[in-house]
Amino acid sequence: MKSSAWPRPLFVVDVEGNGATPPDLVEIAAVPVEDGTPRPDQARTWLIRPPAPIPARISRITGITDAMTADAPTWPDVAADVQGLLDGAWICAHSAHVEYGVLTRHMPAWRPAGIIDTLRLARATFKGHRGFSLDALIAHTGIRLDEVAGTRHRAGYDANATAFLLTRLASHYDTWEALAARAVPPGMPGLPAPAEPEEQTLW
């Protein structure tokens, strides 16, 4: 896909929660993708102090502890900053229903331009492949993440990994519209409008 076909702004987003139902935000990362190139140097990350303690089982997965968030801002402290960045932007995530659900619950007035799900896109692109977790797809596509800072299951690392996966998947499509038609989940913003049928003319 040509670099000019990519929309702006576009952010690959990852969120980490505290395991509550519904989840409270603990960390958010947003990595911009400009003209088909991830820009880790321009990534934004917010560590957030949740209203309830982080269970030990969640800390074992993410590595984020109550001690790490003790001096972090609460969600109301960063909400305007996050929404100001993401409002009107295309958003990409792996299993995007998670990020979309959490963010819309925390930002009811948030209106993204569209939602791209790399899980859905990978299933359409690699038909017959077995294993569509982020780790499995990174291995399948041969993406190197040696220079990506952080660790797996931290928002910044996972957002960067997903950004590189998105650009690798995009190489299989000629236009953004073709990609979006396969990557936007039903009921989420961004699906291309169906083509209007040609008017029948009597000759």
BELHU-V422924 format. One record per run of one state. SS is the DSSP state (H for helix, E for strand, - for the rest). FROM is the first residue (numbers start at 1). TO is the last residue. Records with the same first field share a line. If there is no record, write none. Layout:
# BELHU-V422924
SS->FROM-TO + FROM-TO
This chain:
# BELHU-V422924
-->1-2 + 6-9 + 18-24 + 35-36 + 49-55 + 63-65 + 70-72 + 74-74 + 87-89 + 94-95 + 107-113 + 126-133 + 142-154 + 171-175 + 184-203
H->3-5 + 56-62 + 66-69 + 75-86 + 96-106 + 118-125 + 134-141 + 155-170 + 176-183
E->10-17 + 25-34 + 37-48 + 73-73 + 90-93 + 114-117
